[in-house]
Amino acid sequence: MYYYEELIYIGSFFPSGKNRDVRFERFNKELETITMRGKHVTLNNASIKALQQSTNLKSLIPKLKGDFQTSKKRVEFADKHWKEYNSPHI
């Protein structure tokens, strides 16, 4: 996945024996956690600390339980690009 010219995520896909294609679900999960715009995004201790130290994301209320756990690096990336991510045109 690229953000403009910057590579921001590399993933792999291995179809399971269930014959279920989860690429769309995986892409959405990554997009939500990278942009901090998903309603399913949850945080661990390191990402909460990054959120508290952020410039633009301090007002977000962290969720602690769920399947879409983000990381400190992703919080920092979202904070850096928040003006673009928070645009109503996205």
N, C-alpha and C positions, 0 to 999 in steps of 0.2 A: 504494500500500500504506500502510495506517495502523497505527500502534501506539497503541492507545487512541485519543485524539483527535488525535494528532500525525502529520502526513504525513511519511513517512520514505522513500518512493521513488515516483518517477514513471517509468513506462516506456512504450514504444510497441511495437506489434506490427504487422508487415507480413507477411502470408502470402507465402511464396515460390512460385515456379512449380512446386515439387516437391509442392505440395498437402499439406504437412506442417505440422501445428499444433504449435508449440513452446512455447505459452504455459505449460503445466505445467512443462516443463523450465526455462524462464526464471524462473518464480516460485520454484521450488525453489532455483535458483542464487542468486537475490537473497536469499532467506530464509536460506540457509546463510551467506552472506557478511555479512549484516547482524547476525546473532545470534552469529557465530563458533562455531556448533555443528556445522558440516558437516565431514565427513571429507575433503572435496575442497578445502577452503579453503586458498589459498596467499597468501603475503604478499610485498610488495615492501619496499624499504629503509625507506620512510616508515612503513608499517604495522608493520614489525618494531620500529622505534623506539617507536611508540605502544604496542605490546604490552609492551615492556620497562618503560615508564613507567606502565603501568596498575596499578590497585589489585587487581583481581580476576583478571586473565588472565595474570599473569607465569609461571605454571606450564605454560601451553600451549606445546607444541613447534611452532615455525613450520615450515611446508612452503614450499619456495621454487619448486617447479615444479608446474604444473597449470593447469587451465582456470578455476578459480573464484577469481580474484584479488580480494582485498578491499582496502579503502583505510584510510588513517589515520582518517578520520571514522567509518567503520564500526566500527573497533576501539574507538574512544572511545565510540561509542554502545553497543556490546555491553558494555563495561566498566561504563558507567553503569547498565545494566539487568541486569547479570549475575545478581543474586540471583533475578530473575524468570525469566531464560532457563535458568538452571542447575537449576531446580526439576524434580523427577521427574514433575510433573503435566503437563509440556509434551510 
